[in-house]
Amino acid sequence: MLEKEVLNFEKTAIVGIVTQNQSEDKLTEYLDELEFLTFTAGGQVVKRFWQKMDKPNPKTFLGTGKIDEINLYVKENEISTVIFDDELTPSQQKNVSRIIDCKILDRTNLILDIFAQRAETSYARTQVELAQCIYLLPRLSGLWTHLERQKGGIGMRGPGETEIETDRRIVRDRISLLKDKIKTIDKQMGVQRSNRGAMVRVALVGYTNVGKSTLMNAVGKSEVFVENKLFATLDTTVRKVVIKNLPFLLSDTVGFIRKLPTQLVDSFKSTLDEVREADLLLHIVDISHPDFEDHIEAVNQILQDIKANDKPVIMVFNKIDSYQHLTIDEDDLITEKTTRHYTLDEWKSTWMNRLGEQNALFISATQKENFEEFRERVYEAVRQIHITRFPYNKFLYPDYKDAIEKEE
């Protein structure tokens, strides 16, 4: 069954560059991630290409020799898609498509395609379509290559240009329509958020595929879709959770990623509003991933971009049950392949605990390991926020009537 599935995958080559700002090791990390994105979208990476350059070629992104090498490989190996790790300009995409006879995509296009596959609700589909239209608009001229044979001159002016302009107008009208539709839904969702009352709001944030939805299912007793692929969840799910008779709202949000397309940040504004309006953030980190530090940095950068970096945060290091690529030292991590299972005390002795400013947790959402401490820590954080908001709450202060009388 698996062999049949692999056979149906599109044969794909991926491309990246090493520059002064991006080392070979960093490129390898990005290409690993791009390969996982390709797999999620339904492709099978059979070849990687890369080139050292001071900066990307403004015409073809890569040098002419490397482009010819890729073109030859595509022809000889029946490659159907070539994906670039960075976003191509419209002219670069057009020029590369003229040389390499197959589908040419970039990282942004690939992520948008995955989002389109994953969108389940009408709102998510609208958000994704808006992002796709914004991405497509400046690239429309490259789609009409069949009209380029028509030369200018008397009687030959205009057909291609007219058709392109017509198409641009259609896309612009569609963008306007989608923006209006999203504004309407945003207002409805804003009313829904306001109708939730003054309950404390906790949001799960983190890199894609770190286990947020699994944790949501475990804590909120909900059935959020879970899969070991990137961007398995696009729609925000909000559940009422009660710990020790203290209710609060827990929301699962869309996962972040490095080089997140700006079109998605804009179109998923309402989804990100759940993060902006949260009282507490649980930053979930996949500690079994070799690049988890970069993931933390990417999430923090996006939180800063959406102006949500001033909120209280609990760092939750997840997947401690599958951590097997590093040996722990009290002050640092020494790279060494191992399958040893570490104790919680050993986890807490690492610099990762200090990374969360002593506000870090180590759990396994699938095995529910260390869940008691997780629930206790979240309860205390929510309780502190609740106390600030409702100083005389009868659930938190059994003698709250005496406190009110003293105040009077």
N, C-alpha and C positions, 0 to 999 in steps of 0.2 A: 504494500500500500504506500509506504514511504517512498519507494523507488519511483512509483507512478507520479507521486506528487512532485518529486524533484525533476522528473522528465518534463513536466508541464511548466516549470520555471523558465523565464526568459534568460537566455545566455547574455551575461552582462560583463562589461569591463568598466573599471572605475579609475579615475584620474585625479592626481593631486600634484602640488608643487612644493618644493622646499625653498624658502626665502630667508631673508635676514630675520624676519619676525616669526618664522615657523621652522623649527628644526626638523631633522629627519625623524627623530623619536616622536615628536608631536604630530607629524604627518601620519606616522604609522597608527597612532591612537585615533586620529580623525578618520583614516581609511577603514580601520576596524569598525568604527561606528557606522560609517557609510555602508559597509558591507552588511551590517545588521539591519540598517534601514532598507537596503535593497532586498534582503531576504523577507522583511516584513511586507514590502510592497509586492512580492511575488517574483523576485529575480534571483538568479544564481550567479555570483561573481566568479568568473573563471580566470580573470587576469587583472593585475594592477599595473598601472603606468604612473611614473612620476618623473619629475625633472627639476634640477636645481636652477633657479633663476633669481635675479635681483628683484624683479617684480613681474607680474603677469604681462604677457604680450597683449597690447591693447586691441590687436586685430583678431588673434586666434587663441589667446590665453596661453598656449604653449608655443614653443619654437616650431618652425616649419618642419624640421627633421623629425621631431617627435610626433607631430600630427600625421606625417606620412607613415611613420612606423605603426601608429595606431590604426590608420586606414588599411594598411596591408594586413595587419593581424585580424581586423574585422572581416575582411574579405575571405581570408584563408580559413577562418574558424567559425564562420556564420554567426557572428555576434549580432544580436538584434538591438542592443542598447548600450550606449556609452554615457556614463554619469560622471560629471565633474564635481569635485568636493566643494568648490566655491561657486557663488552665484555668477553666472555669465551675463555680460551686458547683452542687450539685443543684437548689437552688431557682431559680437564674438560668437553668439549662438548661430547667427545667420552664416557667418564665414566658415565656421567649423562644419556646419551642416552641408555646405557646398562641397567640402573635401571628403568628409567621412560619410559614406552612404548607409546610414542607419539612424535610429532615433538618438538625438542628442539632448540629454537632460542635465540639469545642475542640482545641487543639493536642495535648493529652495523648491524647485519643481517636484522633486522626489518626495519631500515632506508634505507638500500640498496634496500630492497623489495619495499618500498614506492617510492623511486626514479625510480626504474624500471617501476612501474605502471605509474608514472607521465611523464616519458620521451616521448616527442612527436616528436622531430626532430631527424634526423640521428646523429647529433653531440651529443645531450644529451644521446641518447641510447648508443653511443660508449663510452662516459665518464662513464656511469653507469656500462656497461659491464666490462670495465677495472677495476673499483673498486671492482666489484663482483669477478672477476678472482683473483685479488690480495688477497682478503679475503679468497677465496676458496682454493688456492694453498696449504697452510700448513695444511688444514683440510681434504685433499683428503683421507688420510689413514682411516679416520673414516667412509668413505662411502662404504668401501669394507668389511663390517662385514660378508657378506655371505661366504667369503673366509677364515675366521678365523678358521673354523672347520678343515681345511687342516693342518695336522701336518708336522713338518719338518722331515728330514730323507731321506734315499735313495729313489729316484724316486718321492719324494713328495716336493722337494725344488722348490721354484721359481714362481709357477703360480700366486699366489696372488701378490707377490712383483713385478713380471713382469708387471702385469696388472696395478698396482698402478703407477709404474714408467712410463709406457706408457701414462697413463692419465696425470701424472704430466708434461710430455714432451709436450703433446697436449696443456695443459693450459699455459705452459711457452711460447710456440710458439704463442698461441693466444694473450697473454699479449704483446709480442713483436710486433705482427701485429697491435694490437689496439693502442699501443704507437706510432708507425709509422704513423698510420692514423690520430691520434690526432695531431701529430707534423705538418702534412700537413695542417690540418684544422686550427691549431693555426697560421701558417704562413699566410693563407688566411685572417683570422680574424685580424691579425696584420696589413696587408695591408689595410683592410677595415677601421681600426681605424685611420691609417695614412692618408687615403683618406678623412677623415672627416674634414681635414683642421685644422686650429688653433682655432676652436670654443671651448669655455669653456665647460668642461664636468662636469656634476653633476650626482652623483650616489646615488640611494636610497639603504640604507643598514638597516639591522635590523633583529630581531629574526623572525623565521617563523610565519606566520599568524598574523602579526601586522597591515596589511592593506597597504603594499607597492604597490601592483598591483592596488588596488582601488584608491590610490592617483595618481598613474601613469595614470590611465584612466581619472581621473578628471582634472589633469593638462595638460597632453599631448594629450588629446582627442583621445586616442587610445583604442583598444579593447583587453586588456590583460586579460587572463582567471582569474577569481576570484571565490574562493570557500572557505567556512569556514572549511577547513581542512589543515593539515600541508603540506608544500611543494607543494602548488597548482601550483606554477610557478618554473620551473627549467631553462628554457632558458632565456638568457638575452635579454631584449627588449630595443632598443634604439630609441628615438623619438626626433625630433627637436621641441623645445618649444620656443615661442616668448612671452616675457613680455615687454610691452612698447617699441616695436620695437627693443628689444635686444634679438637676437637669442642665444640659447645654446642647448646642447645635454643633455637629461635626460635619464638615464638608470635604468631599474628595474632589480635587481639581485636576485639570489637564496637566500632564507632565511637561517639564521644561527640557530644553536641549541646547547644546552649544550651537552657535550660529542660527538661532531661532529666527525665521523669516519675519521681517517687520510687518509684512502684510497680515500675518497670523496674530501678532500682538495687537494690531489695530482692530481686526475683525472679532477677536475673542475678548473684547473689552469687558463685556458683561460677565463672562466666565472669570476673568481676572478680578472683577469687582468683589467676588467672594473672598479673595485674598486681601484686597485693599480694606474691606470692611470688617475683617476678622479681628477679634480681640487678642488671639493667641495663635501663633503658627507652630505647627509640628513639622520641622524640617526633616523629612525621611531621607536617609542615605543608605545606599546599597554598599555595605562594607566589604562585600565579597568581590566587588568590581575593582580591578587594578587601578582605574583612573578616578576613584571616588573623590579625591581631593579636587580635581578639576571640575567634577560635577558640582561639588559644594560651591566652588567659586562661580560657576556659571549660573547657578540658582540665585546666589547672592547678588550677582550683577543684574539679573532680570528683576529681582525684588526691588533693587535700587531704581531700575528703569521705570517701574510702575509705581514708584513712591510708596513701597510697602516695607521698607527696610528698617523702620523705626519701631516695629512691634516686638513684644516679647517673644522669644523663640526657644523651643526645646529641641535640641539636636537628638534625633532618634536614629541610631545606627542599627539598621535592619540586616537580616540574613546572616546572623552570627553562626547559624548552623551549617552554612555552606562556605564559610571562610576557610580557604585552604591554599592561599598563594603567598602568604607572608608569615614570617616568624616574629613574634612579639618581643620587644625589648622595652624596658621601663621608659627609656628616653626617646626611642626611635623605632622604626620598623626596618628589619633587615630582610631583604628579598631572598626568599628561599622556599621552594616548593615543599609543602607539608600538608598532612591531613589531620594534624592534631586538633582536638577540640578544646578551646580555651575556656577557663572558668570566668565567671563574671568579675571576680577580683582581678584576674589578669587583664581583662578588658579595661577595667577602671584604672589600672596602673599605667596605661598608655597615654601618650600625648593627645589622643583623640578625645579623652575625657576632658582635658584642659582646653581643647579646641572649642568645646561648648561652654567654656567658662564655668566649669563644674556643673553645667546644666545639661549633661548628656546622658542618654540612656542606651543600653545595648539589649536588643531583643531579637526574637525570631517570630515574625508574624504568622508563618505557616505552622510552626511547632508551638506557638504561644509560650515561648520561653521568656522568662522574666516579665511576664505580663502583670503580675501583682505590683511590682515596683513601677511599671509603666502607668498603670491605672492610678496608683497612689500619687505619683508625681503630677500627672495631668489633673487629678482631683485638687491637689493643693494649689496649682497654678490657677485653675478655674475659680477656686474658692476665694483666692486673693482678689481676683478681678470682681467677683460677685460681691465681696465685702465692700469694695470701693463703691460699687454701684448701688447696693442695697445694704446700708450699714446695720439695719436692724431686722435682718431676715430670721424668721423663727426656726428655719431648718439649720442655720449655722450658729444661732445663739439661742439656746433653750431659755435663757433668762432675758430675752430681748425686751419684754415688757418693763422690767426694772430699768433697763438702759433708757427706754423712752421716757419713763417717769423722771429719771435723773436729768435728762436733757430738758424736760419741761421745767 
